[in-house]
């Protein structure tokens, strides 16, 4: 059982390809978030908070569909995956706050070190949760003989 957990189907090269695609999607999401925020702030004169929130929504949407279609090639109703993706994102947000709080307040690490650790912890968490829960392939239901 444990061997199957750490050796998903497709081998190590398949997993490295998924990790590479995950990274590319993450980079595009960052560009979309920041670019959209700047656009709404500078061109439409929205407040910084509203601009950033709009950027987040665009980025979040791109992230979901990028993972759903491009990375994991999910084969099921997108609503099921979207709900799980939202749950994962909320947990990820909470984890991010916990890391920042514990790193700066509990352990008194420098802010920059804590922020840099987020660049590893949060994407790693999101990759594994996406890979093994959010976009885990659905197995067709076995029908009972009539």
N, C-alpha and C positions, 0 to 999 in steps of 0.2 A: 504494500500500500504506500509506504513512504517513498519507495523508489519511483512509483508512478507520479507522485506529487512533484518530485524534483526532476523528472525526466518526461516532460509532456511530449505528446506525439509530435513528430516532425524533427526531433533532434535539436542539438545545440545551435546549428546554423539557422534553423527556423526561428528559434528564440532570439538570436542576435538580430535577425532581420526585423522581428517584431519590435525589439528594443530600439533599433535604428528608426523605424517608422514612428514609434512613439515619440522619440526625440524630435523628429522633423515636425510632427503635428504640434508638439509643445512650443517649438520655435515660432511656427506660424501663428499659434494662438497668442503668444506674447506680442508679436508684431501687430496682430489684429487689435488686441486690447489697447496697446499704447497708441497705435495709429488712429484708431477710432476715437479714443479719448482726446487726443490732440486735435483731431478734426472738429469734434463737437465743441471743444473749448475755444479754439482759435477762430473757426469760421462761423459757428453758430452762437458763440459767446455764452454757452451754458456754463454753470458753475463747475469747478473741478470735480466735486463729488459726483454730480450728475453725469458729467462727461466720462468719468472713470467707470461708473456703473453701466452706462450704455456700452462702453468698450468691453466690459466684462461680459455683458449679455451676448454681444456679437462673438466674442472669443469662446464663451461657453457653448454656444450653438455650433460653432465650427468644430470645437473639440469633440462634442458628442458625435456629430455626423462623421467626422474624420475617423474616430475610433470605431464607430458602428459599421461604416462601409469600407474604409480603406485599410485600417489596421487589423481588425478582427473579423471582417467579412461576416458579420452576424447574420444568422438566418432565422429570423423570427420577427414578431411584431415589435416595431421600434418602441412602442409605448412601454413594454415590459423592461426593455433595456434602459429607456430614458428614466424611469422611476428609480432603478438601481443606480444609475449614473448620478442622479440628483442626491440620493442618499450618500453615495460615496463622496460626492463633492462637499456635502455638509460635514461629514466626518473628517474629511481632509482639512476643511476650514478649522474645525475644532482642534484637530491635531496640530495644525500650524500655530494656533493661539497657545496651546499647551506647551509646545516646544519653545516659543518665544518667552512665555511667562516663566517656565521652569528654568530655561537657560539664563535669562537675565536676572530674575528675582531669587530663585532658589539656589542656583549654582554660581551666580554673579559672573557669568562669562561676558565678554565684551559683546556689545550689540552686533557688530559686524560679523563676529564668529557665529553667532546664533543665526543671523540672516543667511549667511553662507551655508550653514548646515541645512537650512530649509530647502536650498537648491538641490540637495541630495535626498533628504528624508521624504519630502512631499511627493516628488515625482516617483521615487521608488515605491512608496506606499500606493500611489495611484496606479502604477503599472501592474503591481501584483494583484491588487483588488480588481482592477479591470480585467486582467488576464484570467483570474481564477474564480471570479464571482459575477461581475457586471456583464461581461460579454462571453461568459462560458457557454459553449454551444449547447443548445437544447437537444436532448435526446427525445426522439419520437416516442409517444406513449405506446406501450404495448397493449394491443387490444385483446380483451378476453374473448375466447371462442364463443360463438352464439349457439 
